[in-house]
């Protein structure tokens, strides 16, 4: 498993303006962004006992969660993802889904997953059967991404986090979402090393590393 360093900080609007200016001078815009940002919609999964949620709240060092995600309302490119965490290191595995396949998962028609060519799809199916994992809620937010080749660095500013409450039909553009947090999240990810130019660019006084979870925030209503 390839692991990347991941750190998060909760910042304010003034911090974001400062970081946006700094990063735009030393890093590169993500080529997939539109006007410097994109909208992310994810559908998160959890067990009947809310295993992923409780492990996050309780600070379990080794944990995983599944989600389905697309960007900027474009359902022609959808991915199933599994995020794994070991302390401050993270790994993400991904497999493509068609809109039809994603809708089948939402609707509970999952037998086809057992014959998928992608191991991750088969793994989710197995855990849906053995652990009761199922779609839980939609998580929407806006992301401003920056990249830096050395160290394979990715810096993101995430905000406008919204919850689909208990709605799981994430392909429905009319699904109502509500704001759950006014927090802005700075996230920095890198491989073997973090270049000094990026370390200096994201440095803020009196900002401690945090563990804000957009999924956990979006489960505030159940």
N, C-alpha and C positions, 0 to 999 in steps of 0.2 A: 504494500500500500504506500503510495507516494503521499507524504504529508507536507503541508505548507504551514508556515507560521501565520497566525491570525490574531490580531488585537483590535479591540473596539474601544471607542471613547464616546461618551455622551457630550455633545458640544452645544453651544447656543448659536443664534443667528449671526451674531457678530463674528464668532469663530469661523462660521461657514464662509462668510464673505472674505475673511482673511485667507483662509485655506484655498478657496477657489482662485484667488488672485495669485497666491504663491505657486500652486500646482500648475496653473496654466502657463507659467513661465519656465518650469523645469521638467514637466512631464508631458505626455502626449494624450490627446483625446482618444477615447475608445471609438474605433471606426464604426461601431454599430449604434452609437448614440446619435440622436437627432437634436440638433441645436444644443449639444453638450449634455443631454440627459436622455433617459428613457423611462417608460412606465413599465413596472414589473407586476404581473399578476401570478400568484402562486396558489396552489391548492395543497394544503398540508394534511398529512395522514397521522393518525394516532390510534392507539389501542383502546379497547373498552375502558381500561383503567387509566387512560391518559398517561401511558408510560413515558412518552417523549416529553410531555409537558412537565411531569413531576420530576423527571431526571434533570431537566433544565432548572427548575425552581430550586431543587435541592443541591445543585452544583455537582452532580455526578461527573467524575472525570472522564469516563468513557461512555459515550452515548451516540445514538444515531437517529436520524429522522428522514422520512421520505416526503417528497413533494413533486408536483407537476407544475411546470412553469412555461409561460410565454411572455413576449415583450411587445410593447406598443400596440396591443390589440391584434397582433398578427398571429392568427391561429394556424397558419400554414407551417410554422416551425414551433413545435412543442417538445419539451424534454421531460422525461422522468428523471429525477435526481435523488441520490442518497447522500446526505451530509453526515460524515462521521467525525467525531471530536475525541481527541486524546489530550487532555490538559489544554494547552494553548495551541496545539497543532490540529490541523483540519485536513480532510480529504473529501473530494466530491467525485462521485461516479455518476455517469449520465447515459441515457439511452433515448433515442428518438421515439416519439409517438405521433400517429396521425390524429387529427381532430376526432375522427370516428372512434379510434381506440381509446382516446382520453374520455370521450363521452360514455363509452361502454363501462369504463372503470367507475365513473361517477354514478352511473345507473345500476351498478352492481352486477353487470354481466362480465365475468372475469375468466371463464373457462379457457378462452382463447389465449390467455397469458401463459398458460402452461406450455404451449407449443411455440412461444416466441423465440426468435433467433437471438434475442438479447438476454444474457444472464440476469441482468438487473430486473428486467420485467418478470422473469420467472421467480426471482428472489422475493419480489414484492408479493406476487401471487401466493407463494408458500407462506409468507408471514401473515397475509390477510386470512389464510385458512387456519394457521396454527396459533396466531396471537390475536386474532380479531382486529387487525389493523384495518382502518377504513378512513375515507375522506372526512375531515373535521371542519375546516373552515378556509375561506378565501382570505389571502393577505395581499393587499395592494400597497404599493409605495412608489415614490419617485427616486431615481438614482442618478447621481452625477459621477461618472467614472473617469479615472485617469490611469494611465499605464506607463511603465518605465521598464525598458528591456532588461537592463542589468538587474539580476536578482529575480527576474520575472515578477516585478512588483505591480500590484493593483491597489489603488486607493479609491475608495468610494465615499460619497456623501449621500446618505439616505434620509428621506424625510417624507412628510405627508402620509404616514402609515394609516391605513384604513382596513377595517375588518368587515368581512362578509357575514359576521355573526355566525349563524349555523347554516348559512347557505353554502352548498358545495357545487352548485352548477356553474363552474367557473368559466365555461364557454358562453354563458349568457351575458351579453353586453349590458343588459338592463338589470342585472343583479345589483341590489342596493347594498352599498358599503357605507360605513360610518367611520369618522375619525376616532382613533383610540389614543393617540399620543401626539404631543407637539414637540417631542424630542427629535433632535437631529443626531444621526449616528455617523461618526467617522470610523471607517474600517480600513485597516491596512493589512495586506496579505503579501507574503514573499516566500521564496524558496530558501536557498542556502544562506543568503545574506541580504541585509537591508542597506542599500547605498546611503552614504552620509548625506548626499544632496536631498534625498527624500526624507530621511530622518529629521533633517533640519527644517524642511518645508512643512512637515506635519507637527512640529513641536509646538505645544501650547502650554503656557504656565497654568498651574493649578487644575490640570485636567488629568484625572486618574483613569487607568484602564478599567473598563466596565464590562458588563456581561448582558447588555440589553438584548432581548430576544423579541423580534417582531412577531413571531408566532405566539409566544407567551402573552405579549401585549394584546394580540387579537383574540385571545381566549378569555379576556376579562369578563365578557358577557355570557360565558358558558361554553 
